[in-house]
């Protein structure tokens, strides 16, 4: 059976039909970390599907029966006797999936390096102007508006304004600092860089666009959940409200920000966690998604 139509249909479904379904799902804000992982898995599954579709479109029909063995031979990963000959079609079939992978890797490296340079420059300025507080494990900046953000990476910083120290209560301040430490501990900057790389390579793809936007929101919610384990929802919500108007660096994670209204409704509303059975079902289904293109391209033999 020719796998190209099925692979193309699956890839199109993941890239165009899956995002609206996930956007309308009611469980995502109750399990933001899992939802962010699902967006990333969809991106990976789409890239695998696109790579295998390109491979099967170019690979000659007589080599399709070799399945993944042919692909491994073409990539030089298997050199046993009796493998496919090294023809131009073989090299082109291997080059197309490789080009997709290389483009994504290069885009990811570019976004990580660019954000790291921006954070390094800002970190140097923060260390020069601010003062380190061992009690808060943060750098305090002279700024007349309550604000807090973090600079993740190799030398992370949690930055808070002296106005926040004056105007926030101890519980509000603790919730804000815990929120920022959640971003650093979770390495959320790498997750965002990955979605940025997909959006750069697959411009115009709904999956790439929504994954970037939703990952940013979901990671803020995941950091909120970390703060809520030790502090009250009222403390976190009022602190977010106080810092909503603060200006923060572009490549930093801020406790306020553009998603404040959505997060305020979530923090102050009824936060029923996702049922464990639902979490497990979503996790199993998401883990299987990257395997589906491989099963379509190389179905297991029967009998």
C-alpha positions as CSV (number, residue, x, y, z in Angstrom):
1,X,0.0,0.0,0.0
2,X,1.3,3.5,-0.9
3,X,1.7,5.3,2.4
4,X,2.0,8.8,1.0
5,X,-1.7,9.8,1.0
6,X,-2.1,8.5,4.5
7,X,1.0,10.2,5.7
8,X,0.1,13.4,4.0
9,X,-3.4,13.3,5.5
10,X,-2.1,12.6,9.0
11,X,0.5,15.4,8.8
12,X,-2.2,17.9,7.6
13,X,-4.5,16.8,10.4
14,X,-1.8,17.5,13.0
15,X,-0.8,20.8,11.5
16,X,-4.2,22.2,10.7
17,X,-7.0,20.3,12.5
18,X,-5.5,19.4,15.8
19,X,-4.8,23.0,17.1
20,X,-8.5,24.1,17.1
21,X,-9.4,20.9,19.0
22,X,-6.7,21.5,21.6
23,X,-7.6,25.2,22.0
24,X,-11.2,24.2,22.8
25,X,-10.2,21.4,25.2
26,X,-11.4,22.1,28.8
27,X,-8.6,20.4,30.6
28,X,-5.6,22.3,29.4
29,X,-5.8,25.1,31.9
30,X,-6.2,22.6,34.7
31,X,-3.1,20.7,33.7
32,X,-0.9,23.4,32.0
33,X,2.4,21.6,32.1
34,X,0.8,18.5,30.5
35,X,-0.9,20.7,27.9
36,X,2.4,22.5,27.0
37,X,4.0,19.0,26.6
38,X,1.1,18.0,24.2
39,X,1.7,21.1,22.0
40,X,5.4,20.1,21.8
41,X,4.6,16.5,21.0
42,X,2.3,17.7,18.2
43,X,5.1,19.7,16.8
44,X,7.4,16.7,16.9
45,X,4.8,14.4,15.3
46,X,4.1,17.0,12.5
47,X,7.8,17.2,11.7
48,X,8.2,13.4,11.6
49,X,5.1,13.1,9.4
50,X,6.4,15.8,7.0
51,X,9.8,14.2,6.8
52,X,8.4,10.7,6.1
53,X,5.9,12.2,3.5
54,X,8.8,13.9,1.7
55,X,10.9,10.7,1.8
56,X,8.1,8.5,0.5
57,X,7.3,10.9,-2.3
58,X,10.8,10.8,-3.7
59,X,11.7,7.2,-2.9
60,X,11.3,4.9,-6.0
61,X,8.4,2.4,-5.7
62,X,10.7,-0.6,-5.7
63,X,12.3,0.7,-2.5
64,X,9.1,1.4,-0.6
65,X,8.8,-2.2,0.4
66,X,12.1,-1.8,2.3
67,X,10.4,0.6,4.7
68,X,12.6,2.1,7.3
69,X,15.5,-0.2,6.2
70,X,15.6,1.8,3.0
71,X,15.7,5.0,4.9
72,X,18.5,3.8,7.1
73,X,20.5,2.7,4.1
74,X,19.9,6.0,2.4
75,X,21.1,7.9,5.5
76,X,24.2,5.6,5.8
77,X,23.1,4.2,9.1
78,X,22.8,0.6,7.9
79,X,25.4,-1.0,5.6
80,X,24.5,-4.6,5.4
81,X,24.6,-6.5,2.1
82,X,21.5,-6.5,-0.1
83,X,20.5,-2.9,0.9
84,X,19.2,-0.4,-1.6
85,X,21.7,0.9,-4.2
86,X,23.0,4.5,-3.7
87,X,21.1,6.2,-6.6
88,X,20.3,9.8,-6.9
89,X,16.7,9.2,-5.8
90,X,17.9,7.6,-2.6
91,X,20.1,10.5,-1.8
92,X,17.4,13.0,-2.5
93,X,14.9,11.0,-0.4
94,X,17.3,11.1,2.5
95,X,18.2,14.7,2.0
96,X,14.6,16.1,2.3
97,X,13.9,14.7,5.8
98,X,17.5,15.7,6.8
99,X,16.9,19.2,5.6
100,X,13.8,19.5,7.8
101,X,15.7,18.3,10.8
102,X,18.7,20.5,10.1
103,X,16.4,23.6,9.6
104,X,14.7,23.0,13.0
105,X,18.0,22.4,14.8
106,X,19.5,25.6,13.3
107,X,16.5,27.6,14.1
108,X,16.5,26.3,17.7
109,X,20.2,27.1,18.1
110,X,19.7,30.6,16.7
111,X,16.8,31.4,19.1
112,X,18.6,30.0,22.1
113,X,21.8,32.0,21.3
114,X,20.0,35.2,20.5
115,X,18.0,35.1,23.8
116,X,21.1,34.1,25.7
117,X,23.0,37.2,24.4
118,X,20.1,39.5,25.3
119,X,19.8,38.0,28.8
120,X,23.6,38.3,29.3
121,X,23.5,42.0,28.4
122,X,20.6,42.6,30.7
123,X,22.1,40.5,33.5
124,X,25.3,42.6,33.4
125,X,23.2,45.8,33.7
126,X,21.1,44.3,36.5
127,X,24.3,43.3,38.5
128,X,25.7,46.8,38.0
129,X,22.6,48.8,39.0
130,X,20.9,46.4,41.5
131,X,21.8,45.0,44.8
132,X,21.7,41.3,45.7
133,X,19.5,40.2,48.6
134,X,20.6,37.0,50.1
135,X,17.4,36.8,52.1
136,X,15.2,37.0,49.0
137,X,17.7,35.2,46.7
138,X,17.0,38.0,44.2
139,X,18.4,41.2,42.8
140,X,16.6,44.3,43.9
141,X,16.4,47.2,41.3
142,X,15.6,50.8,41.9
143,X,12.3,51.1,40.1
144,X,9.2,53.0,41.2
145,X,6.7,50.5,39.9
146,X,6.1,47.0,41.5
147,X,7.7,44.5,39.1
148,X,9.3,41.1,39.2
149,X,10.9,38.9,36.5
150,X,13.5,36.3,36.0
151,X,16.5,35.8,33.7
152,X,16.8,32.1,33.1
153,X,19.8,30.3,31.8
154,X,23.3,29.3,33.1
155,X,23.5,32.2,35.5
156,X,19.8,32.8,36.4
157,X,18.6,35.9,38.2
158,X,15.3,36.7,39.9
159,X,14.9,40.5,39.7
160,X,12.4,42.5,41.8
161,X,11.9,46.2,42.1
162,X,12.3,48.0,45.4
163,X,8.7,49.4,44.9
164,X,7.5,45.8,45.0
165,X,9.3,45.3,48.4
166,X,7.6,48.4,49.7
167,X,4.0,47.7,48.5
168,X,3.6,43.9,48.5
169,X,2.9,41.9,51.7
170,X,5.2,39.1,52.7
171,X,2.8,36.5,51.3
172,X,2.4,38.4,48.0
173,X,6.2,38.7,47.7
174,X,6.8,35.1,48.5
175,X,4.2,34.0,45.8
176,X,5.9,36.2,43.2
177,X,9.4,35.0,44.0
178,X,8.2,31.3,43.9
179,X,6.5,32.0,40.5
180,X,9.8,33.2,39.0
181,X,11.8,30.4,40.5
182,X,9.3,28.0,38.8
183,X,10.3,29.4,35.4
184,X,14.0,28.9,36.2
185,X,13.6,25.4,37.6
186,X,11.5,24.3,34.7
187,X,13.9,25.7,32.1
188,X,10.9,27.3,30.4
189,X,13.1,29.4,28.2
190,X,14.1,26.2,26.2
191,X,10.5,25.2,25.7
192,X,9.7,28.6,24.3
193,X,12.8,28.6,22.1
194,X,11.6,25.2,20.6
195,X,8.2,26.7,19.7
196,X,9.9,29.7,18.2
197,X,12.1,27.5,16.0
198,X,9.0,25.7,14.6
199,X,7.3,29.0,13.9
200,X,10.4,30.2,12.0
201,X,10.6,27.0,9.9
202,X,6.9,26.4,9.3
203,X,5.7,29.9,8.8
204,X,1.9,30.1,8.3
205,X,1.3,26.7,9.9
206,X,-1.5,27.0,12.5
207,X,0.1,24.4,14.7
208,X,3.3,26.4,14.9
209,X,1.6,29.7,15.6
210,X,-0.8,28.4,18.3
211,X,1.9,26.3,19.9
212,X,4.1,29.4,20.4
213,X,1.2,31.5,21.9
214,X,-0.2,28.7,24.1
215,X,3.1,27.5,25.4
216,X,3.8,31.0,26.7
217,X,0.5,31.1,28.5
218,X,0.6,27.6,29.8
219,X,4.1,28.0,31.2
220,X,3.0,31.1,33.1
221,X,0.1,29.0,34.5
222,X,2.6,26.2,35.5
223,X,4.7,28.7,37.4
224,X,1.5,30.0,39.0
225,X,0.7,26.5,40.2
226,X,4.1,26.2,41.8
227,X,3.5,29.4,43.7
228,X,0.1,28.2,44.8
229,X,1.5,25.2,46.5
230,X,3.0,27.4,49.2
231,X,0.9,30.6,49.0
232,X,-2.7,31.6,48.7
233,X,-4.5,32.3,45.5
234,X,-5.5,35.7,46.8
235,X,-1.9,36.6,47.6
236,X,-0.7,35.6,44.1
237,X,-3.7,37.3,42.3
238,X,-3.3,40.6,44.1
239,X,0.4,40.6,43.5
240,X,-0.2,40.0,39.8
241,X,-2.7,42.8,39.7
242,X,-0.2,45.2,41.3
243,X,2.5,44.3,38.8
244,X,0.3,44.2,35.7
245,X,1.5,47.6,34.4
246,X,5.2,47.0,34.9
247,X,7.5,47.0,31.9
248,X,9.9,44.0,31.8
249,X,12.6,42.8,29.3
250,X,11.4,41.0,26.2
251,X,13.3,37.7,26.9
252,X,12.5,37.6,30.6
253,X,9.6,35.8,32.3
254,X,7.5,38.3,34.3
255,X,4.9,37.6,37.0
256,X,2.7,40.2,35.3
257,X,2.6,40.5,31.6
258,X,0.0,40.3,28.8
259,X,-1.7,37.1,30.1
260,X,-2.5,38.6,33.5
261,X,-6.3,38.7,33.0
262,X,-6.6,35.1,31.9
263,X,-4.4,33.9,34.8
264,X,-6.2,36.1,37.3
265,X,-9.5,34.4,36.4
266,X,-7.9,31.0,36.8
267,X,-6.2,31.8,40.1
268,X,-9.3,33.3,41.7
269,X,-11.7,30.8,40.2
270,X,-12.4,27.2,41.1
271,X,-9.2,25.3,40.3
272,X,-10.3,21.7,40.1
273,X,-7.2,19.7,39.0
274,X,-7.5,17.4,36.0
275,X,-8.6,13.9,37.0
276,X,-5.6,11.4,37.2
277,X,-7.3,9.1,34.7
278,X,-7.6,12.0,32.2
279,X,-4.0,13.0,32.8
280,X,-2.8,9.4,32.2
281,X,-5.0,9.0,29.1
282,X,-3.7,12.3,27.6
283,X,-0.1,11.4,28.4
284,X,-0.4,7.9,26.8
285,X,-2.1,9.3,23.7
286,X,0.5,12.1,23.4
287,X,3.4,9.7,23.8
288,X,2.0,7.6,21.0
289,X,1.6,10.5,18.5
290,X,5.2,10.6,17.3
291,X,5.0,6.8,16.6
292,X,2.0,7.0,14.3
293,X,3.8,8.4,11.3
294,X,6.4,5.6,11.6
295,X,3.7,3.0,11.8
296,X,2.0,4.4,8.8
297,X,5.2,4.5,6.8
298,X,6.4,1.1,8.0
299,X,3.3,-1.0,9.1
300,X,4.2,-4.1,11.1
301,X,4.1,-7.3,9.1
302,X,1.1,-9.5,9.6
303,X,1.4,-13.3,9.7
